[in-house]
């Protein structure tokens, strides 16, 4: 009944009038399973400020806005990968205690809560205060009705791991307070990182210590801001990572006025402009809501780190250095510099979606990676706090950058990028740093084994986790294949041949006796007690998955894999059985363990599985299982469903969105000639508005006849008026603009789309 009530409230909130894409978004979808950087309501796309209520401050996992928790600990301004800060909470009389935010938590109810992209409203019932939040890219904007005191706990931390080392604040005028805070190193971000803020109010205020005494300066402690006003209290909080000068530039450039409602409208309009890049018609109200919520997720979690003038903090050296993004002829920065969790698995998620509708975002990330390469000597895979985090494994920037190039997104230094990616592909590159490890001589990535043998055994060198040889081998082989495509495109024929040959190393781990990718010991023997599926959190040799899932992780080698398995039909039957065995689990582990399922759409390594059928010659099975996954795994639209496992900054939102569109590229757009593979969209009409700065066409339109859940099979297709007989078409056909027409039916047409795709 809770789920039904939520859906009814969401439908009523949308109203009966014609809706814009932004009006369909429901930010609270799956927030029972939230994490710190998963949800930010009062936020612009990729906002540096990501203002929202925090109902839990346990740590960066399981913290932030958790739907089933009914107390708000604070409204904090930064929710990013390994970064946080500036928590604010309106209070009446301050409660004392060792953890002030916990002692002063406010009660609220979802019944009178309003949550939209760029806006959050909550009534704090225990103190009779209405809190409203909105923001620009770099400035949080608060409106409090019936409030005169704000607790600002700069020392407020996220559990034991994420601490504030030092902080300071000073009142610089009757209505202004400025300050800074230093985030402690974490197991992932190995250096301290400093943030800066300026708070301005619409009424005269006094800064006080928590004991009530007046104080013009506060160090390493919380403080209270007391303002005497009978009108709503308005508060602006701007942030920067370069210094107080950067904060003030951001504040003056983005929010010089005090019109709260105007900012709410401008935020909604900006979100709508981004979401409207893809317009959908038909489907159900819930399907449209879920689709635009998916897009919202894919444009949310990663954070802009550069100021309005393009300056950013480089923390790769011994001290933090403020650097400058490249400027255009008009003196404005050409791109944003980003903070980001890893891109592990983005070849089946963000690369597909961003390359389709948001090429400028892909370009900005490429430029960010090259800035960090200039500063620190390596292209990163998950930068945070101006430095490397060595999150996850491999060199996902390789997949990402080569995809951008192949898709025609080239507003960055291609030669420098190749140089950095080639460096990463050998000893001393980023591949040798796995599972957040650090130190002067990392070896956990096993690159010396990979270079010598063509595969990584189950070795014990290095520190930290993710030293899983079979998974590392498969990741490296696909990255080598991507790098071979890039080298070939740049005319580096010897390199292309070398990396192409090395990309076949995964065959060293295929065991004909077990029929799966089978990890090896350092002495070359197959590991004992092998099972394709286990009850462990991670199966030995594999990362957040198992052999049943990773055996299909060869996007560049499905014909070879099918041959090893005994032919296409045998491979098809095996994969089809895996899907059938996981249907009752909705094709995911439901957040319990990554290794106990045969198919897993709750995490990155398995999120391309349905489209493998296209490469085995059975496209109708790709169509069937893609529709099943879309409905059972990603069809939920409530706080208790929607993604089901590890959303990772919009990656699963992107997977869900592409399933809804019926477009996919299992090679992540990195082939010399990238292709879109087809399955049945869930909408009757899709209009993709193309970015004229990158693509020739104005729009690509997909129309679908006989669309229904029970009609997942493509019967026929035409592309720009010509019959399409393959289950794919070149990406250039889409990006030049045009029209794809699909006819669906309840039974598979085994004569359609069965051409070779490799």
Residue pairs with C-beta under 8 A, 6 or more apart in sequence:
2 638
2 640
3 638
3 640
3 641
6 28
6 638
6 639
7 286
7 637
7 638
10 26
10 289
10 637
11 285
13 114
14 23
14 24
14 285
14 289
15 23
20 272
20 275
20 276
21 272
21 275
21 276
21 279
21 292
21 295
22 116
22 117
22 268
22 269
22 271
22 272
22 275
22 292
24 288
24 289
24 291
24 292
24 293
25 116
25 117
25 271
25 275
25 289
25 292
25 293
25 296
26 115
26 289
26 293
26 637
27 39
27 41
27 115
27 116
27 117
27 293
27 296
28 39
28 65
28 67
28 110
28 115
28 639
29 290
29 293
29 636
29 637
29 638
29 639
29 641
29 642
29 643
30 636
30 638
30 639
30 640
30 641
30 642
30 643
30 644
30 647
31 38
31 39
31 65
31 66
31 67
31 639
32 66
32 67
32 68
32 639
32 640
33 591
33 643
33 644
33 645
33 647
34 62
34 63
34 64
34 65
34 66
34 67
35 60
35 61
35 62
35 63
35 64
35 647
36 59
36 60
36 61
36 63
36 64
36 79
36 84
36 158
37 50
37 60
37 64
37 79
37 80
37 81
37 301
37 341
37 649
38 64
38 301
38 647
38 649
39 52
39 64
39 65
39 79
40 47
40 50
40 51
40 52
40 79
40 300
41 51
41 52
41 53
41 65
41 115
41 116
41 117
41 118
41 119
41 120
41 133
42 51
42 52
42 118
42 119
42 120
42 133
42 134
42 135
42 140
42 141
42 267
43 49
43 50
43 51
43 52
43 117
43 118
43 135
43 300
44 118
44 135
44 136
44 137
44 267
44 270
44 271
45 270
45 271
45 274
45 299
45 300
46 299
46 300
46 302
46 303
46 304
46 336
46 338
46 361
47 135
47 136
47 137
47 138
47 303
47 304
48 78
48 137
48 138
48 239
48 240
48 250
48 303
48 304
48 305
49 77
49 78
49 135
49 136
49 137
49 138
49 139
49 140
49 237
49 238
49 239
50 77
50 78
50 79
50 80
50 135
50 300
50 303
51 75
51 76
51 77
51 120
51 133
51 134
51 135
51 140
51 141
51 142
51 237
52 64
52 65
52 75
52 76
52 79
52 120
52 133
53 65
53 72
53 74
53 75
53 108
53 120
53 122
53 131
53 133
54 63
54 64
54 65
54 72
54 73
54 74
54 75
54 76
54 87
55 64
55 65
55 66
55 69
55 70
55 71
55 72
55 73
56 62
56 63
56 64
56 66
56 69
56 73
57 63
57 73
57 74
57 101
57 102
57 156
57 157
57 158
57 159
58 158
58 159
59 158
59 159
59 160
59 161
59 162
60 82
60 84
60 158
60 159
60 161
60 162
63 158
63 159
64 79
67 110
67 639
67 640
68 639
70 107
70 108
70 109
70 110
71 105
71 106
71 107
71 108
72 89
72 105
72 106
72 107
72 108
72 122
72 124
73 87
73 89
73 101
73 102
73 105
74 87
74 88
74 89
74 101
74 151
74 153
74 156
75 87
75 88
75 89
75 131
75 133
75 142
76 84
76 85
76 86
76 87
76 88
76 156
77 85
77 86
77 87
77 88
77 140
77 197
77 237
77 239
78 84
78 85
78 86
78 195
78 239
78 303
80 301
80 302
80 303
80 339
80 384
81 301
81 302
81 303
81 339
81 340
81 341
81 382
81 384
81 389
81 649
82 162
82 186
82 188
82 189
82 384
82 385
82 389
83 183
83 189
83 193
83 195
83 303
83 339
83 384
83 385
84 158
84 162
84 183
85 154
85 164
85 181
85 183
85 195
85 197
85 239
86 140
86 152
86 154
86 181
86 195
86 197
86 237
86 239
87 101
87 152
87 153
87 154
87 156
88 142
88 150
88 151
88 152
88 235
88 237
89 101
89 104
89 106
89 150
89 151
89 153
90 106
90 124
90 127
90 129
90 131
90 144
90 147
90 149
90 150
90 151
90 233
91 104
91 127
91 149
91 150
91 151
91 224
92 127
92 129
92 149
94 100
94 104
94 149
94 151
94 210
94 212
94 224
95 103
95 104
96 103
96 210
97 103
100 151
100 153
100 156
100 210
100 222
101 151
101 153
101 156
104 151
106 124
106 125
106 126
106 127
106 129
107 124
107 125
107 126
108 122
108 123
108 124
108 125
109 123
109 125
112 122
112 123
113 120
113 121
113 122
113 123
114 120
114 121
115 121
116 268
117 267
117 268
117 271
117 296
118 134
118 135
118 264
118 267
118 268
118 270
118 271
119 132
119 133
119 134
119 264
119 267
119 268
120 132
120 133
120 134
121 130
121 131
121 132
121 133
122 130
122 131
123 129
123 130
123 131
124 130
124 131
127 147
128 146
129 144
129 145
129 146
129 147
130 144
130 145
130 146
131 142
131 143
131 144
131 147
132 142
132 143
132 144
132 145
132 260
133 140
133 141
133 142
133 143
134 140
134 141
134 260
134 263
134 264
134 267
135 141
135 263
135 267
136 254
136 255
136 263
136 266
136 267
137 250
137 254
137 304
137 308
138 238
138 239
138 240
138 250
138 251
138 254
138 304
138 307
138 308
139 236
139 237
139 238
139 239
139 250
139 251
139 254
139 255
140 236
140 237
140 238
140 239
141 234
141 235
141 236
141 255
141 260
141 263
142 233
142 234
142 235
142 236
142 237
143 232
143 233
143 234
143 235
143 260
144 150
144 232
144 233
144 235
145 232
147 233
148 226
148 227
148 228
148 229
148 233
149 224
149 225
149 226
149 227
150 224
150 225
150 227
150 233
150 235
151 210
151 222
151 224
152 169
152 177
152 199
152 222
152 223
152 224
152 225
153 222
154 164
154 167
154 168
154 169
154 179
154 181
154 221
154 222
154 223
155 164
155 167
155 220
155 221
155 222
156 164
156 222
157 163
157 164
161 186
161 187
162 183
162 184
162 186
163 183
163 184
164 181
164 182
164 183
164 184
165 182
165 183
165 184
165 192
166 181
166 182
166 219
166 220
167 179
167 180
167 181
167 182
167 219
167 220
167 221
168 179
168 180
168 181
168 217
168 218
168 219
168 220
169 177
169 178
169 179
169 207
169 217
169 218
169 223
170 177
170 178
170 179
170 216
170 217
170 218
171 177
171 206
171 207
171 216
171 217
172 178
174 204
174 205
175 200
175 201
175 202
175 203
175 204
175 205
176 198
176 199
176 200
176 201
177 198
177 199
177 205
177 207
177 225
178 196
178 197
178 198
178 199
178 244
178 247
179 196
179 197
179 199
179 218
180 194
180 195
180 196
180 197
180 244
181 194
181 195
181 197
182 192
182 193
182 194
182 195
183 189
183 192
183 193
183 194
183 195
183 385
184 192
185 191
185 192
187 436
188 384
188 389
188 390
188 391
188 436
189 384
189 385
189 387
189 389
190 387
190 388
190 389
190 438
191 315
191 385
191 387
193 241
193 313
193 315
193 320
193 384
193 385
193 386
193 387
194 241
194 313
194 320
195 239
195 240
195 241
196 239
196 240
196 241
196 242
196 243
196 244
196 246
196 247
197 237
197 238
197 239
197 240
197 247
198 237
198 238
198 244
198 247
198 248
198 251
199 225
199 235
199 236
199 237
200 235
200 236
200 251
201 225
201 227
201 233
201 234
201 235
201 236
202 229
202 231
202 233
202 234
202 235
202 258
203 227
203 228
203 229
203 231
203 233
204 227
204 228
205 225
205 226
205 227
206 214
206 225
206 226
206 227
207 214
207 215
207 216
207 218
207 223
207 224
207 225
208 214
208 215
208 223
208 224
208 225
208 226
209 215
209 218
209 221
209 223
209 224
210 221
210 222
210 223
210 224
212 224
215 223
227 233
232 260
234 258
234 260
236 251
236 255
238 247
238 248
238 250
238 251
238 254
238 255
239 247
239 250
240 246
240 247
240 249
240 250
240 307
241 305
241 312
241 313
241 386
242 307
242 311
242 312
242 313
242 322
243 322
246 307
246 309
246 311
246 322
249 307
249 308
249 309
250 307
250 308
253 308
254 308
255 263
271 296
274 295
274 299
274 358
275 292
275 295
275 296
275 299
276 689
277 357
277 358
277 688
277 689
277 691
278 295
278 356
278 357
278 657
278 661
278 686
278 687
278 688
278 689
279 686
279 687
279 689
280 288
280 291
280 660
280 683
280 685
280 686
280 687
281 683
281 684
281 685
281 686
282 683
282 684
282 685
282 704
282 707
283 291
283 682
283 683
283 684
283 707
286 635
286 637
287 635
287 660
287 682
287 683
288 683
289 637
290 634
290 635
290 636
290 637
290 642
290 656
290 660
291 656
291 657
291 660
291 682
291 683
293 637
293 642
293 653
294 634
294 653
294 654
294 656
294 657
294 660
295 353
295 653
295 657
296 653
297 647
297 650
297 652
297 653
297 654
298 349
298 350
298 353
298 354
298 650
298 651
298 653
298 654
298 657
299 358
299 361
299 650
300 649
300 650
301 341
301 648
301 649
301 650
302 338
302 339
302 340
302 341
302 649
302 650
303 338
303 339
303 340
304 336
304 337
304 338
304 339
305 312
305 313
305 336
305 337
305 338
305 339
305 386
306 312
306 325
306 333
306 336
306 337
309 333
310 324
310 325
310 326
310 327
310 332
310 333
310 334
310 337
311 322
311 323
311 324
311 325
312 322
312 323
312 324
312 325
312 337
312 371
312 386
313 320
313 321
313 322
313 323
313 385
313 386
314 320
314 321
314 322
314 323
314 371
314 372
314 375
314 376
314 386
315 385
315 386
315 387
316 372
316 375
316 376
316 377
316 386
316 387
316 388
317 375
317 376
320 386
321 375
323 371
323 375
325 333
325 334
325 335
325 336
325 337
325 367
325 371
326 333
326 334
326 335
326 367
327 333
327 334
328 334
334 367
334 411
335 363
335 364
335 367
335 368
335 411
336 364
336 368
337 364
337 367
337 368
337 371
338 364
338 365
338 368
338 383
339 383
339 384
339 385
340 365
340 368
340 382
340 383
340 384
340 649
341 382
341 384
341 391
341 648
341 649
342 381
342 382
342 389
342 391
342 392
342 396
343 350
343 381
343 382
343 396
343 397
343 399
343 400
344 381
344 391
344 392
344 393
344 394
344 396
344 604
344 648
345 396
345 603
345 604
345 605
345 607
345 648
345 651
346 396
346 399
346 400
346 651
346 668
347 396
347 399
347 400
347 403
347 478
347 555
347 608
347 667
347 668
347 669
347 670
348 604
348 607
348 608
348 655
348 664
348 666
348 668
349 604
349 607
349 650
349 651
349 652
349 654
349 655
349 658
350 400
350 650
350 651
350 654
351 362
351 399
351 400
351 403
351 404
351 665
351 668
351 669
352 654
352 658
352 663
352 664
352 665
352 668
352 669
353 654
353 657
353 658
354 361
354 362
354 654
355 362
355 403
355 404
355 407
355 409
355 669
355 731
356 663
356 688
356 734
357 688
357 689
357 691
358 691
359 404
359 407
359 408
359 409
359 691
359 693
359 694
359 695
360 691
360 693
360 694
362 400
362 403
362 404
362 407
362 409
363 404
363 409
363 411
363 412
363 694
365 400
366 400
366 401
366 404
366 409
366 412
366 417
367 411
367 412
368 383
369 379
369 380
369 383
369 397
369 400
369 401
369 417
369 420
370 379
370 412
370 413
370 416
370 417
370 420
372 378
372 379
372 380
372 383
372 388
373 379
373 380
373 416
373 420
376 387
376 388
378 388
378 420
378 423
378 424
378 429
378 430
379 395
379 397
379 401
379 417
379 420
379 421
379 423
379 424
379 430
380 388
380 389
380 397
380 430
381 390
381 391
381 392
381 394
381 395
381 396
381 397
381 430
382 388
382 389
382 390
382 391
382 392
383 389
388 430
388 433
389 436
390 430
390 433
390 434
390 435
390 436
390 437
390 438
391 436
392 434
392 435
392 466
392 543
393 431
393 434
393 435
393 445
393 466
393 468
393 471
393 472
393 475
393 543
394 431
394 445
394 472
394 475
394 476
394 479
395 421
395 424
395 425
395 429
395 430
395 431
395 479
396 479
397 421
397 424
397 430
398 421
398 424
398 425
398 479
398 482
398 483
399 478
399 479
399 482
399 668
399 670
401 417
401 421
401 486
402 421
402 482
402 483
402 485
402 486
402 670
403 482
403 668
403 669
403 670
403 674
404 410
404 412
404 669
405 414
405 417
405 486
405 489
406 485
406 486
406 489
406 669
406 670
406 671
406 672
406 673
406 674
407 669
407 674
407 731
407 735
408 694
408 695
408 732
408 735
409 694
411 694
414 490
415 490
418 486
418 487
418 490
418 492
421 483
421 486
422 483
422 487
422 495
423 429
424 430
424 431
425 431
425 476
425 479
425 480
425 483
425 499
426 447
426 451
427 447
427 448
427 451
429 447
431 445
431 447
431 450
431 472
431 476
431 479
432 442
432 443
432 444
432 445
432 446
432 447
432 462
433 442
433 444
433 445
434 442
434 444
434 445
434 462
434 464
434 465
434 466
434 467
434 472
435 444
435 464
435 465
435 466
435 467
436 464
437 444
437 462
437 463
437 464
438 463
439 463
442 462
442 463
443 461
443 462
444 461
444 462
444 463
444 464
444 466
444 467
445 456
445 462
445 467
445 472
446 456
446 457
446 459
446 461
446 467
446 469
446 472
447 456
449 455
449 456
449 457
449 459
449 469
449 522
450 456
450 472
450 473
450 476
450 505
453 505
453 508
454 502
454 504
454 505
454 508
455 469
455 473
455 505
455 506
455 508
455 509
455 520
456 469
456 470
456 472
456 473
456 476
457 469
457 519
457 520
457 521
457 522
457 524
458 467
458 468
458 469
458 470
458 519
458 520
458 521
458 522
458 527
458 540
458 541
459 467
459 469
459 522
460 467
461 467
466 543
468 519
468 538
468 540
468 541
468 542
468 543
469 519
469 520
469 541
470 509
470 517
470 518
470 519
470 520
470 541
470 542
470 547
470 550
471 541
471 542
471 543
471 545
471 550
471 553
471 605
472 543
473 505
473 506
473 508
473 509
474 506
474 509
474 517
474 550
474 553
474 554
475 553
476 505
477 502
477 503
477 504
477 505
477 506
477 554
477 556
477 557
478 503
478 553
478 554
478 555
478 556
480 499
480 500
480 502
480 503
480 505
481 499
481 500
481 503
481 555
481 556
481 557
481 670
482 668
482 670
483 495
483 499
484 495
484 496
484 497
484 498
484 499
484 500
484 503
485 496
485 670
485 671
485 672
486 670
487 493
487 495
487 496
487 499
488 496
488 672
489 672
503 556
503 557
504 557
504 560
506 517
506 554
506 557
507 557
507 560
507 564
508 520
509 517
509 518
509 519
509 520
510 516
510 517
510 518
510 551
510 561
510 564
511 517
511 518
511 526
512 564
514 526
514 530
514 532
515 565
515 574
516 530
516 532
516 547
516 548
516 551
517 547
517 550
517 551
517 553
518 526
518 527
518 530
518 547
519 526
519 527
519 530
519 540
519 541
519 542
519 547
520 526
520 527
521 527
527 540
527 541
530 547
531 539
531 547
532 546
532 547
532 548
532 551
532 598
533 539
533 546
533 547
533 548
533 595
533 596
533 597
533 598
534 546
534 595
534 596
535 593
535 595
535 596
536 593
536 595
536 596
537 593
537 594
537 595
538 544
538 545
538 546
538 594
538 595
539 545
539 546
539 547
539 595
541 547
542 549
542 550
542 595
542 605
543 605
544 594
544 603
544 604
544 605
544 646
545 594
545 595
545 600
545 603
545 605
545 606
546 594
546 595
546 596
546 597
548 578
548 597
548 598
548 599
549 597
549 598
549 599
549 600
549 605
549 606
549 609
550 605
551 561
552 561
552 575
552 606
552 608
552 609
552 612
553 605
554 560
554 561
555 608
555 666
555 667
555 668
556 667
558 571
558 612
558 615
558 616
558 758
559 615
559 758
561 571
562 568
562 570
562 571
562 615
562 616
565 571
565 574
568 616
568 617
568 618
571 616
572 613
572 616
572 617
572 618
572 621
575 609
575 612
575 613
575 616
576 613
576 621
577 598
578 598
578 599
578 609
579 587
579 598
579 599
579 609
579 610
579 625
579 628
581 598
581 599
582 597
582 598
582 599
582 600
583 628
583 632
585 597
586 632
586 633
586 644
587 597
587 599
587 600
587 601
587 602
587 628
587 629
587 632
587 633
588 597
588 600
588 601
588 602
588 603
588 633
588 644
588 645
589 595
589 596
589 597
589 600
589 602
589 603
589 645
590 602
590 644
590 645
591 602
591 644
591 645
591 646
594 600
594 603
599 606
599 609
600 606
600 607
600 645
601 607
601 609
601 629
601 633
601 634
601 652
601 655
602 633
602 643
602 644
602 645
602 646
602 652
603 645
603 646
604 646
604 648
604 651
607 651
607 652
607 655
608 664
608 666
609 625
610 622
610 625
610 626
610 629
610 679
611 622
611 626
611 664
611 666
611 677
611 679
612 622
612 666
613 619
613 620
613 621
613 622
613 625
614 622
614 666
614 677
614 727
614 728
614 753
614 757
615 666
615 757
615 758
617 754
617 756
618 754
619 678
619 714
619 727
619 752
619 753
619 754
620 713
620 714
620 748
620 749
620 750
620 752
620 753
621 748
622 677
622 679
622 727
623 678
623 679
623 680
623 712
623 713
623 714
623 748
624 712
624 713
624 748
626 659
626 662
626 664
626 679
626 680
626 712
627 679
627 680
627 682
627 709
627 712
628 712
629 659
630 656
630 659
630 660
630 682
631 709
633 644
633 656
634 642
634 643
634 652
634 655
634 656
634 659
636 642
636 644
643 652
643 653
643 656
645 652
646 652
647 653
658 664
659 679
659 682
660 681
660 682
660 683
661 681
661 683
661 686
661 702
662 678
662 679
662 680
662 681
662 682
662 702
662 742
663 676
663 677
663 678
664 676
664 677
664 679
665 674
665 675
665 676
665 677
665 731
666 677
667 674
667 675
669 731
673 730
673 732
674 730
674 731
675 728
675 729
675 730
675 731
675 757
676 728
676 729
676 730
676 731
676 734
677 727
677 728
677 757
678 714
678 717
678 727
678 728
678 729
678 742
678 753
679 712
679 714
680 704
680 707
680 711
680 712
680 713
680 714
680 742
680 744
681 702
681 704
681 707
681 742
682 707
683 704
683 707
684 703
684 704
684 707
685 701
685 702
685 703
685 704
686 701
686 702
687 699
687 700
687 701
688 699
688 700
688 701
688 702
688 734
689 698
689 699
690 696
690 697
690 698
690 699
690 700
690 735
690 737
692 698
694 735
695 735
695 736
695 737
696 735
696 736
696 737
697 734
697 735
697 736
697 737
697 738
698 737
699 737
700 734
700 735
700 737
700 738
700 739
700 740
701 738
701 739
701 740
702 739
702 740
702 741
702 742
703 739
703 740
703 741
703 742
704 742
704 743
704 744
705 741
705 742
705 743
705 744
706 715
706 743
706 744
706 745
707 744
708 744
710 746
711 744
711 745
711 746
712 744
713 744
713 745
713 746
713 747
713 748
713 749
714 727
714 742
714 743
714 744
714 749
714 752
714 753
715 743
715 744
715 745
715 749
715 752
716 723
716 742
716 743
716 749
716 752
717 723
717 724
717 740
717 741
717 742
717 743
717 752
717 753
718 724
718 740
718 741
719 729
719 733
719 738
719 739
719 740
719 741
720 733
720 738
720 739
721 739
724 740
725 752
725 753
725 755
726 753
726 755
726 757
727 752
727 753
727 754
727 755
727 757
728 757
729 740
734 740
